[in-house]
Amino acid sequence: MLLPDNIHPTLSIYYNGSVVIKVLKLKAKQQVFELYQEVKDRNDMSFSTFMLTLDWLYLIDVATVNEDGWVELCS
């Protein structure tokens, strides 16, 4: 759910997207699992939530994932 009304806000895709973006701003290009590990260290995010967040960031043209598994911010 993007904007939840019955759960804690830190469980929303908006919040988790901001965590992923912050990590990507520190290192602009990362492998998917490396990025997940860094995000998990900052925020206790499940892998399924992480993948849903990456999907959302891709859909709104904030991040891309190439065939080799590298995630980077769009310019």
NORRA-V957816 format. One record per residue. N is the residue number from 1. SS is DSSP state (A for helix, B for strand, O for the rest). PHI is phi in whole degrees, 0 to 359 (NA if undefined). Layout:
n: <N,N>
ss: <SS,SS>
phi: <PHI,PHI>
//
This chain:
n: <1,2,3,4,5,6,7,8,9,10,11,12,13,14,15,16,17,18,19,20,21,22,23,24,25,26,27,28,29,30,31,32,33,34,35,36,37,38,39,40,41,42,43,44,45,46,47,48,49,50,51,52,53,54,55,56,57,58,59,60,61,62,63,64,65,66,67,68,69,70,71,72,73,74,75>
ss: <O,O,O,O,O,O,O,O,A,A,A,O,A,A,A,A,A,A,A,A,A,A,A,A,A,A,O,O,B,B,B,A,A,A,A,A,A,A,A,A,A,A,O,O,O,O,A,A,A,A,A,A,A,A,A,A,A,A,A,O,O,O,B,B,B,O,O,O,O,B,B,B,B,O,O>
phi: <NA,286,239,286,246,234,227,295,302,290,268,280,292,300,296,296,297,294,294,297,297,300,292,291,290,287,221,294,227,219,289,303,287,295,297,300,297,293,294,296,294,276,215,286,252,288,294,293,294,299,293,297,295,298,300,296,296,292,297,262,59,258,222,234,233,271,296,274,90,270,252,213,287,282,268>
//
